[in-house]
């Protein structure tokens, strides 16, 4: 038999916070959505790497849009990072399901997962930019080998 929160020495707010949970089905749905977004970035990067430069898919950074060579070099450099971060997002999303029994822990795990999504794109974009810049043949100091 459960005690009334006041008899257990807890305020109503403390009692609600201790017993609050998100629910397993919404947690699973959110985890699937976040995982799909993370792997979607990877699949998009893979498609952009193998395709021609375009305005619809891939990183459309000025350095990558300079040439086909820069486009492929940038996306090839970003691909392993996109995959690693997608794996991390998958692990965090799975962990958020387990954390859904406690609302505060769930929200912290969810925030970390969303932050990881942003980092996935930011880090991959930086790597893509650097690789595209290295691939340019018109940069100062570049000497073509004969």
C-alpha positions as CSV (number, residue, x, y, z in Angstrom):
1,X,0.0,0.0,0.0
2,X,1.4,3.4,-1.0
3,X,1.6,6.1,1.5
4,X,0.2,9.5,0.8
5,X,3.1,11.9,-0.2
6,X,2.5,14.1,2.8
7,X,2.7,11.0,5.1
8,X,6.0,9.9,3.5
9,X,7.5,13.3,4.2
10,X,7.5,14.4,0.6
11,X,5.9,17.4,-1.0
12,X,3.4,16.7,-3.8
13,X,6.0,18.2,-6.3
14,X,8.8,15.9,-5.0
15,X,6.5,12.9,-5.2
16,X,5.5,13.7,-8.8
17,X,9.1,14.2,-9.9
18,X,10.1,10.9,-8.3
19,X,7.3,9.0,-10.0
20,X,7.1,10.8,-13.3
21,X,7.9,8.8,-16.4
22,X,7.6,9.6,-20.1
23,X,6.1,6.3,-21.1
24,X,7.7,3.6,-23.2
25,X,5.9,4.0,-26.5
26,X,6.6,7.8,-26.9
27,X,10.2,7.1,-25.9
28,X,10.5,4.4,-28.5
29,X,8.9,6.7,-31.2
30,X,11.3,9.6,-30.4
31,X,14.3,7.2,-30.3
32,X,13.4,5.8,-33.7
33,X,12.9,9.3,-35.1
34,X,16.3,10.6,-33.8
35,X,18.1,7.4,-35.1
36,X,16.5,7.8,-38.5
37,X,17.6,11.4,-38.7
38,X,21.2,10.5,-37.7
39,X,21.4,7.7,-40.3
40,X,19.6,9.9,-42.8
41,X,22.5,12.3,-42.7
42,X,24.9,9.4,-43.3
43,X,22.9,8.1,-46.2
44,X,22.6,11.6,-47.7
45,X,26.4,12.0,-47.4
46,X,26.9,8.7,-49.1
47,X,24.6,9.6,-51.9
48,X,26.3,13.0,-52.4
49,X,29.7,11.4,-52.4
50,X,28.8,9.1,-55.2
51,X,26.8,11.6,-57.2
52,X,27.5,14.7,-59.1
53,X,27.6,18.2,-57.5
54,X,24.0,19.5,-57.1
55,X,21.9,21.9,-55.1
56,X,19.5,19.3,-53.7
57,X,21.5,16.8,-51.6
58,X,24.8,17.0,-49.7
59,X,26.8,19.8,-48.1
60,X,26.4,22.9,-50.2
61,X,29.3,24.8,-48.8
62,X,31.1,27.2,-51.2
63,X,34.4,25.2,-51.0
64,X,32.5,22.0,-52.1
65,X,30.6,23.7,-54.9
66,X,33.8,24.8,-56.6
67,X,34.4,21.6,-58.6
68,X,33.4,18.0,-58.9
69,X,36.7,17.0,-57.3
70,X,36.1,19.3,-54.3
71,X,32.5,17.9,-54.0
72,X,33.7,14.3,-53.9
73,X,36.7,15.0,-51.7
74,X,34.6,16.9,-49.2
75,X,31.9,14.3,-49.0
76,X,34.4,11.4,-48.9
77,X,36.1,13.0,-45.9
78,X,32.8,13.6,-44.1
79,X,31.4,10.1,-44.6
80,X,33.3,8.2,-41.8
81,X,32.5,11.0,-39.3
82,X,28.8,10.9,-40.3
83,X,28.8,7.1,-39.7
84,X,30.5,7.4,-36.3
85,X,28.2,10.0,-35.0
86,X,25.1,8.1,-36.4
87,X,26.3,5.1,-34.3
88,X,26.6,7.4,-31.2
89,X,23.1,8.7,-31.8
90,X,21.8,5.2,-32.1
91,X,23.3,4.3,-28.7
92,X,22.1,7.4,-27.1
93,X,18.6,7.0,-28.5
94,X,18.5,3.4,-27.2
95,X,19.7,4.6,-23.8
96,X,16.9,7.2,-23.8
97,X,14.3,4.4,-24.0
98,X,15.8,2.9,-20.8
99,X,15.9,6.3,-19.2
100,X,12.3,7.0,-19.9
101,X,11.3,5.6,-16.5
102,X,12.6,8.9,-15.0
103,X,11.5,12.1,-16.7
104,X,14.5,14.2,-15.7
105,X,17.1,11.5,-16.8
106,X,15.1,11.0,-20.0
107,X,15.1,14.7,-20.9
108,X,18.9,14.9,-20.2
109,X,19.5,11.9,-22.4
110,X,17.3,13.3,-25.1
111,X,19.1,16.7,-24.9
112,X,22.4,14.9,-25.3
113,X,21.1,13.0,-28.3
114,X,19.9,16.1,-30.0
115,X,23.2,17.9,-29.3
116,X,25.0,14.9,-30.8
117,X,22.8,15.3,-34.0
118,X,23.9,18.9,-34.3
119,X,27.6,17.9,-33.7
120,X,27.3,15.2,-36.3
121,X,26.5,17.8,-39.0
122,X,28.9,20.5,-37.7
123,X,31.9,18.2,-37.5
124,X,31.2,16.6,-40.8
125,X,30.8,20.0,-42.5
126,X,34.1,21.2,-41.1
127,X,35.9,18.1,-42.3
128,X,34.2,18.4,-45.7
129,X,35.2,22.0,-46.1
130,X,38.9,21.3,-45.2
131,X,39.1,18.3,-47.6
132,X,37.5,20.4,-50.4
133,X,40.0,23.2,-49.8
134,X,42.9,20.7,-49.9
135,X,41.7,19.2,-53.2
136,X,41.6,22.6,-55.0
137,X,44.3,22.9,-57.6
138,X,44.0,26.7,-57.9
139,X,45.0,27.4,-54.3
140,X,48.2,29.5,-53.6
141,X,51.3,27.4,-53.2
142,X,49.9,24.4,-55.2
143,X,52.3,23.0,-57.8
144,X,51.1,20.4,-60.1
145,X,53.4,17.4,-60.6
146,X,54.4,16.9,-64.2
